[in-house]
Amino acid sequence: MSSPPLPGQPDDTGALGQLARDERQFQRFLSLVAQSVTAHRCIRLILAKPRATAGDMHKLTARPVTVRGQACLSLVHHHRTKDITKNPPVAEGLEALALLLDPGAGGSFSHAHLFTTEGDWQLLISKRGKVGLVSSGTPGQGAEPSAAPAEGHGNAHDRTKHRLLSLEEPFLQDLGVTDERHRLVPAMARKWKQINKFVEVLSHALDEARLSPPPGPDGQAGTVNVVDFGAGKGYLTFATYQHLTQARGWRAQVSGVELREDLVTQCDAAARRRQLDGLHFVCGDVRSHVPERLDVMIALHACDTATDFALATAVRARAAIILSAPCCHKQIRPQMQLPPLLKPMLQHGIHLGQQAEMLTDSLRALLLEAQGYDTQVFEFVALEHTSKNKMILAVRRARPRHDEAAHRARVLQQVAEIKAFYGITEHALEPLLAPAAAA
């Protein structure tokens, strides 16, 4: 026979005792969630096994993010036909999670799985309201690290993985990167790496450009306008929209421009299905689509001189950021007259092609520099359409240099000397930039 509880001790026998134990387990789990978030140990939280009160929502995922310098929780409500994302402040988000789980308040879910850098916890609630709390697996087992905050130092797991996207992003499932359980499809591992690398480059560029939404007519923040020329299957277009609207909390209008009508239809349908109101795909190319406003220009599949048309479009629109991964460098090579000293080296076709590629992109970077941009040319993850793995990043200088006119003259002189050395008559970008230079 069990002894009666001592004075001051809770009576854990009988129905009342069970209720007390259930409440302690429930509150302990909520405390674990709150502590993991505030201590930057939380990777993600999944609420599953919906009750009737959940309606058509079958799952909710939560992860810590930073929006405009404020710690928030990104709550993704997964419905049958759409996903709805909200980014409330941490305290408000924790309160919402508690209500969704609390069986006494008609909670919508009976199962929660918390992934942290120090261990994983599961909360199990039976149909009768009995609460179980178990520790499962090793730290972060089975959990893809969530998006790093857009600002600040970030979370411990972010510093390990340096990923700005989570495999939980719904668009990744639509595009075939993940399966129905948000696991990476093995054949898409290279694409997943490329997407993450691109978002990392974009994030650094946004910080360097100090880009932020302009004031809108309603007194609130306006929109950041992005065009992705040659959007293809939309991987980077969707990732850009997600980073701007979710990780940074901005309003954005992102347009994916693509010649292949079937891809445009497919991508736009996915955007509408996910209710991504600021993301659109249109059929066209860099010559037919001229944006009214442009803050960020992306052109990663533009072949040969299509890259130059894209660069010129961005310069004329005074885009703050240009991201370009050129391919098919054909325009310069036929013009090249090999300097005698280099003929023994460039007599090999592969070397001549590499030299023409380097020359083409170096001149592009210099011409952008003369237009008021700080430029970098660096290695990027190889694209599926080409073995080339080079990116040109140009960020418009927020303020002109104190010697801007003299600097421009020096850069253009360097362009002229390089062209003369190789016997080049004209780079395709030069006449396209002439109107911008005259403005």
C-alpha positions as CSV (number, residue, x, y, z in Angstrom):
1,M,0.0,0.0,0.0
2,S,1.4,3.4,-0.9
3,S,2.1,5.9,1.8
4,P,0.1,9.1,2.0
5,P,2.0,12.2,0.7
6,L,4.0,14.1,3.2
7,P,2.8,17.7,4.1
8,G,3.7,20.1,1.3
9,Q,4.1,17.3,-1.3
10,P,1.7,17.0,-4.3
11,D,-0.6,14.0,-4.1
12,D,0.3,12.0,-7.2
13,T,-2.2,9.3,-6.6
14,G,-5.6,9.0,-8.2
15,A,-7.2,11.2,-10.9
16,L,-6.1,14.5,-9.3
17,G,-2.6,13.2,-9.1
18,Q,-2.6,12.2,-12.7
19,L,-3.8,15.7,-13.7
20,A,-1.0,17.3,-11.7
21,R,1.6,15.1,-13.3
22,D,0.2,15.8,-16.8
23,E,0.3,19.6,-16.1
24,R,3.9,19.4,-14.8
25,Q,5.0,17.4,-17.9
26,F,3.2,19.9,-20.2
27,Q,4.7,22.9,-18.5
28,R,8.2,21.3,-18.5
29,F,8.0,20.8,-22.2
30,L,6.9,24.5,-22.8
31,S,9.8,25.5,-20.6
32,L,12.3,23.4,-22.6
33,V,11.0,25.1,-25.8
34,A,11.3,28.6,-24.3
35,Q,14.8,27.9,-22.9
36,S,16.1,26.4,-26.2
37,V,14.9,29.4,-28.1
38,T,16.3,32.1,-25.8
39,A,19.6,30.2,-25.4
40,H,19.9,29.9,-29.2
41,R,19.9,26.1,-29.0
42,C,16.6,25.5,-30.8
43,I,16.8,23.9,-34.3
44,R,13.1,23.5,-34.9
45,L,9.8,22.4,-33.4
46,I,7.2,20.3,-35.2
47,L,3.6,20.0,-34.1
48,A,1.9,16.9,-35.6
49,K,-1.0,14.5,-35.1
50,P,-3.7,17.1,-35.5
51,R,-7.0,17.0,-33.6
52,A,-10.4,17.9,-35.1
53,T,-9.9,21.5,-33.9
54,A,-7.0,21.8,-36.4
55,G,-9.4,21.9,-39.4
56,D,-7.4,21.2,-42.5
57,M,-4.1,22.1,-40.9
58,H,-2.0,18.9,-40.7
59,K,1.2,20.2,-39.3
60,L,3.0,23.2,-37.9
61,T,6.7,23.9,-37.9
62,A,8.5,26.5,-35.9
63,R,12.0,27.8,-35.9
64,P,13.8,30.9,-34.5
65,V,14.5,33.8,-36.9
66,T,15.6,37.4,-36.6
67,V,13.4,39.9,-38.4
68,R,14.5,43.5,-38.6
69,G,16.8,43.0,-35.6
70,Q,14.0,41.4,-33.4
71,A,14.0,37.8,-32.3
72,C,11.0,36.0,-33.7
73,L,9.6,32.6,-34.3
74,S,8.7,31.6,-37.8
75,L,5.5,29.6,-37.6
76,V,4.6,27.7,-40.8
77,H,1.0,26.4,-40.8
78,H,0.8,23.5,-43.2
79,H,-2.7,23.1,-44.7
80,R,-3.8,20.7,-47.4
81,T,-3.6,23.1,-50.2
82,K,-1.4,26.0,-48.9
83,D,1.1,27.0,-46.2
84,I,0.7,30.1,-44.2
85,T,3.8,31.7,-42.5
86,K,3.8,34.1,-39.6
87,N,6.8,35.6,-37.8
88,P,5.5,36.8,-34.3
89,P,8.0,38.0,-31.6
90,V,9.3,35.1,-29.5
91,A,7.0,35.7,-26.5
92,E,3.9,35.9,-28.7
93,G,5.0,32.8,-30.7
94,L,5.6,30.7,-27.6
95,E,2.1,31.7,-26.3
96,A,0.6,30.6,-29.6
97,L,2.4,27.2,-29.5
98,A,1.2,26.6,-26.0
99,L,-2.4,27.1,-27.0
100,L,-2.0,24.8,-30.0
101,L,-0.8,22.0,-27.7
102,D,-2.8,22.6,-24.5
103,P,-5.5,19.8,-24.3
104,G,-7.4,21.8,-21.7
105,A,-7.8,24.7,-24.1
106,G,-8.9,22.5,-27.1
107,G,-5.4,22.2,-28.5
108,S,-5.1,21.4,-32.2
109,F,-2.1,18.9,-31.9
110,S,-1.3,15.9,-29.8
111,H,2.4,15.5,-30.7
112,A,5.3,17.9,-30.5
113,H,8.9,17.1,-31.4
114,L,11.6,19.6,-30.3
115,F,15.0,19.4,-31.9
116,T,17.9,21.2,-30.1
117,T,21.6,21.3,-30.3
118,E,21.7,19.5,-26.9
119,G,19.0,16.9,-27.2
120,D,15.6,16.1,-28.7
121,W,12.3,16.0,-26.7
122,Q,8.9,14.6,-27.6
123,L,5.6,15.6,-26.0
124,L,2.8,13.0,-26.4
125,I,-0.8,13.7,-25.5
126,S,-3.3,10.9,-25.5
127,K,-6.9,11.2,-26.6
128,R,-7.8,11.3,-22.9
129,G,-5.4,14.1,-22.3
130,K,-2.6,12.1,-20.6
131,V,0.8,13.7,-21.2
132,G,4.1,12.0,-21.8
133,L,7.5,13.6,-22.1
134,V,10.4,11.6,-23.5
135,S,13.9,12.5,-24.6
136,S,14.8,10.9,-27.9
137,G,17.9,10.5,-30.1
138,T,21.1,12.5,-30.1
139,P,21.2,16.3,-30.4
140,G,19.5,17.5,-33.5
141,Q,19.1,13.9,-34.8
142,G,17.1,13.9,-38.1
143,A,16.6,17.7,-38.0
144,E,17.8,19.9,-40.8
145,P,19.2,23.1,-39.2
146,S,16.8,26.0,-39.7
147,A,17.4,29.4,-41.3
148,A,20.0,31.6,-39.7
149,P,18.9,35.0,-38.6
150,A,19.4,37.7,-41.1
151,E,21.2,39.8,-38.6
152,G,23.3,39.4,-35.6
153,H,25.3,36.5,-34.4
154,G,22.7,33.8,-35.0
155,N,22.2,30.5,-33.2
156,A,24.8,27.9,-32.3
157,H,23.6,25.4,-34.9
158,D,23.6,28.1,-37.6
159,R,27.3,28.8,-36.9
160,T,28.0,25.1,-37.5
161,K,26.0,24.7,-40.8
162,H,25.9,28.3,-42.1
163,R,22.7,27.6,-43.8
164,L,20.1,30.3,-44.5
165,L,17.4,28.0,-45.6
166,S,15.7,25.0,-44.0
167,L,14.5,21.9,-45.7
168,E,11.2,22.6,-44.1
169,E,10.6,25.4,-46.7
170,P,7.4,24.3,-48.5
171,F,8.6,25.5,-52.0
172,L,11.4,22.9,-51.9
173,Q,8.8,20.2,-51.9
174,D,7.0,21.8,-54.8
175,L,10.2,22.0,-56.8
176,G,11.3,18.4,-56.1
177,V,14.2,19.2,-53.8
178,T,12.5,17.5,-50.8
179,D,10.0,14.7,-50.4
180,E,6.6,14.8,-48.6
181,R,8.4,14.5,-45.2
182,H,10.8,17.4,-46.1
183,R,13.8,15.1,-46.5
184,L,16.4,16.0,-49.1
185,V,16.0,14.0,-52.3
186,P,19.5,12.4,-52.8
187,A,19.6,13.4,-56.5
188,M,19.0,17.0,-55.5
189,A,22.0,17.3,-53.1
190,R,24.0,19.4,-55.5
191,K,21.1,21.7,-56.2
192,W,20.5,22.1,-52.5
193,K,24.1,23.1,-52.0
194,Q,23.8,25.6,-54.9
195,I,20.6,27.2,-53.5
196,N,22.2,27.7,-50.1
197,K,25.4,29.1,-51.5
198,F,23.3,31.6,-53.6
199,V,21.3,32.8,-50.7
200,E,24.5,33.2,-48.7
201,V,25.9,35.4,-51.4
202,L,22.6,37.3,-51.7
203,S,22.4,37.9,-48.0
204,H,26.0,39.3,-47.8
205,A,25.3,41.5,-50.8
206,L,22.1,42.9,-49.2
207,D,24.1,43.8,-46.1
208,E,26.9,45.3,-48.1
209,A,24.5,47.4,-50.2
210,R,22.6,48.4,-47.0
211,L,19.5,47.8,-49.0
212,S,16.1,48.1,-47.3
213,P,12.6,48.7,-48.5
214,P,11.9,52.3,-49.3
215,P,9.0,54.2,-47.6
216,G,5.7,53.3,-49.2
217,P,2.8,55.6,-50.0
218,D,0.9,54.2,-47.0
219,G,3.6,55.3,-44.6
220,Q,4.8,51.7,-44.1
221,A,7.8,50.1,-45.7
222,G,7.6,49.7,-49.4
223,T,8.7,46.8,-51.6
224,V,12.1,45.6,-52.8
225,N,11.9,44.7,-56.5
226,V,13.9,41.8,-57.9
227,V,14.1,40.3,-61.4
228,D,15.6,36.9,-62.1
229,F,16.4,36.6,-65.8
230,G,16.5,33.0,-67.0
231,A,14.7,31.8,-63.9
232,G,14.6,28.2,-65.2
233,K,12.8,25.9,-62.8
234,G,12.6,28.7,-60.2
235,Y,14.9,27.3,-57.5
236,L,16.8,30.5,-56.9
237,T,13.8,32.7,-57.6
238,F,11.7,31.0,-54.8
239,A,14.8,31.1,-52.5
240,T,15.2,34.8,-53.1
241,Y,11.6,35.5,-52.3
242,Q,11.7,33.4,-49.1
243,H,14.9,35.1,-47.9
244,L,13.5,38.6,-48.4
245,T,10.0,38.0,-47.0
246,Q,10.7,35.5,-44.3
247,A,14.2,35.8,-43.1
248,R,14.3,39.6,-43.4
249,G,10.6,40.3,-43.1
250,W,10.4,42.6,-46.1
251,R,7.7,43.2,-48.6
252,A,9.1,42.1,-52.0
253,Q,8.0,41.8,-55.7
254,V,10.1,39.1,-57.3
255,S,9.7,38.3,-61.0
256,G,11.1,35.2,-62.6
257,V,11.6,35.7,-66.4
258,E,11.9,32.6,-68.5
259,L,11.5,31.8,-72.2
260,R,10.1,28.2,-71.7
261,E,6.4,28.6,-71.2
262,D,6.0,25.2,-69.5
263,L,8.4,26.2,-66.7
264,V,6.7,29.6,-66.3
265,T,3.3,27.8,-65.9
266,Q,4.7,25.3,-63.5
267,C,6.5,27.8,-61.3
268,D,3.7,30.4,-61.2
269,A,1.2,27.7,-60.2
270,A,3.4,26.7,-57.3
271,A,3.7,30.3,-56.2
272,R,-0.1,30.7,-56.4
273,R,-0.6,27.4,-54.5
274,R,1.6,28.7,-51.7
275,Q,-0.1,32.1,-51.7
276,L,3.2,33.9,-52.4
277,D,1.5,37.1,-53.6
278,G,4.7,39.0,-54.4
279,L,6.3,36.2,-56.5
280,H,5.4,35.9,-60.2
281,F,6.8,34.2,-63.3
282,V,6.5,35.6,-66.8
283,C,7.4,34.4,-70.2
284,G,10.1,36.5,-71.9
285,D,13.8,37.3,-71.8
286,V,16.1,40.2,-71.0
287,R,15.3,42.0,-74.2
288,S,11.6,41.8,-73.9
289,H,11.1,42.3,-70.2
290,V,12.1,45.8,-69.0
291,P,11.3,46.4,-65.3
292,E,10.0,49.7,-64.1
293,R,11.9,49.5,-60.9
294,L,14.8,47.2,-60.1
295,D,16.7,46.8,-56.8
296,V,18.3,43.4,-57.4
297,M,19.0,41.9,-60.8
298,I,19.8,38.1,-61.1
299,A,21.0,36.6,-64.4
300,L,22.6,33.1,-63.8
301,H,21.8,31.4,-67.1
302,A,22.2,34.2,-69.6
303,C,24.2,32.9,-72.6
304,D,26.9,35.0,-74.3
305,T,25.8,38.6,-74.9
306,A,22.5,38.0,-73.1
307,T,24.6,38.6,-70.0
308,D,25.6,42.0,-71.3
309,F,21.9,42.9,-72.0
310,A,21.0,41.9,-68.4
311,L,23.9,43.9,-66.9
312,A,23.0,47.0,-69.0
313,T,19.3,46.7,-67.9
314,A,20.4,46.6,-64.3
315,V,22.7,49.6,-64.7
316,R,20.1,51.7,-66.5
317,A,17.6,50.9,-63.7
318,R,20.2,51.8,-61.1
319,A,19.9,48.4,-59.4
320,A,21.6,48.2,-56.0
321,I,22.8,44.7,-56.5
322,I,23.7,42.6,-59.6
323,L,24.3,38.9,-59.5
324,S,25.4,37.3,-62.7
325,A,26.9,33.9,-63.6
326,P,27.9,34.2,-67.3
327,C,28.3,31.3,-69.7
328,C,29.1,30.7,-73.4
329,H,31.7,33.5,-73.9
330,K,31.6,33.7,-77.6
331,Q,31.7,37.5,-78.4
332,I,35.3,38.3,-77.6
333,R,37.2,35.2,-78.7
334,P,36.9,35.8,-82.5
335,Q,38.3,39.4,-82.0
336,M,41.4,38.3,-80.1
337,Q,44.7,39.0,-81.8
338,L,47.2,37.1,-79.7
339,P,50.2,39.1,-78.4
340,P,53.4,37.4,-79.7
341,L,54.6,36.7,-76.2
342,L,51.4,34.7,-75.4
343,K,51.1,32.7,-78.6
344,P,53.0,29.7,-77.4
345,M,50.7,29.4,-74.4
346,L,47.4,30.2,-76.2
347,Q,48.0,28.0,-79.2
348,H,46.1,25.4,-77.3
349,G,42.3,25.7,-77.8
350,I,41.4,25.1,-74.2
351,H,43.8,27.8,-73.0
352,L,42.5,30.2,-75.6
353,G,39.0,29.6,-74.4
354,Q,39.9,30.1,-70.8
355,Q,41.7,33.3,-71.7
356,A,38.7,34.6,-73.6
357,E,36.4,33.8,-70.7
358,M,38.7,35.6,-68.2
359,L,39.1,38.5,-70.5
360,T,35.3,38.9,-71.2
361,D,34.3,38.8,-67.5
362,S,37.2,41.0,-66.4
363,L,36.1,43.7,-68.9
364,R,32.5,43.3,-67.6
365,A,33.7,43.9,-64.0
366,L,35.7,46.9,-65.0
367,L,32.9,48.5,-67.0
368,L,30.5,48.0,-64.1
369,E,33.2,49.6,-61.8
370,A,33.2,52.6,-64.1
371,Q,29.4,52.9,-63.6
372,G,29.6,53.3,-59.9
373,Y,29.6,49.7,-58.7
374,D,32.0,47.8,-56.5
375,T,32.6,44.5,-58.2
376,Q,33.9,41.0,-57.3
377,V,34.4,38.0,-59.5
378,F,34.6,34.7,-57.6
379,E,33.9,31.0,-57.7
380,F,30.3,29.8,-57.5
381,V,28.7,26.4,-57.4
382,A,28.6,25.0,-60.9
383,L,25.2,25.3,-62.6
384,E,23.4,22.4,-64.1
385,H,23.4,24.0,-67.6
386,T,27.2,24.7,-67.7
387,S,30.5,23.6,-66.2
388,K,31.3,27.3,-65.5
389,N,31.3,28.2,-61.9
390,K,32.1,32.0,-61.9
391,M,29.9,34.7,-60.5
392,I,30.1,38.5,-61.0
393,L,28.7,40.4,-58.0
394,A,28.3,44.2,-58.3
395,V,27.0,46.4,-55.5
396,R,26.2,50.0,-56.3
397,R,28.3,52.4,-54.1
398,A,25.9,54.1,-51.7
399,R,28.0,57.3,-51.9
400,P,30.3,58.3,-54.8
401,R,34.0,58.1,-54.2
402,H,35.6,61.4,-53.3
403,D,37.6,61.0,-56.6
404,E,34.7,59.4,-58.6
405,A,35.4,61.1,-61.9
406,A,39.1,60.4,-61.7
407,H,38.5,56.8,-60.7
408,R,36.1,56.3,-63.6
409,A,38.7,57.7,-66.0
410,R,41.4,55.4,-64.6
411,V,39.1,52.3,-65.0
412,L,38.1,53.2,-68.5
413,Q,41.8,53.7,-69.4
414,Q,42.5,50.2,-68.0
415,V,39.7,48.8,-70.3
416,A,41.2,50.6,-73.3
417,E,44.7,49.2,-72.6
418,I,43.5,45.6,-72.1
419,K,41.5,45.8,-75.4
420,A,44.5,47.2,-77.2
421,F,46.8,44.5,-75.8
422,Y,44.5,41.7,-77.2
423,G,43.4,43.6,-80.4
424,I,39.8,43.8,-79.3
425,T,37.6,46.3,-81.1
426,E,34.6,46.4,-78.8
427,H,33.1,44.5,-75.8
428,A,29.3,43.9,-76.3
429,L,28.6,45.7,-73.0
430,E,30.2,49.0,-74.0
431,P,27.5,50.3,-76.5
432,L,24.8,49.0,-74.2
433,L,26.1,51.2,-71.4
434,A,26.5,54.3,-73.5
435,P,23.1,55.7,-72.7
436,A,23.7,55.2,-69.0
437,A,27.1,56.8,-69.2
438,A,25.6,59.9,-70.9
439,A,22.8,60.2,-68.3
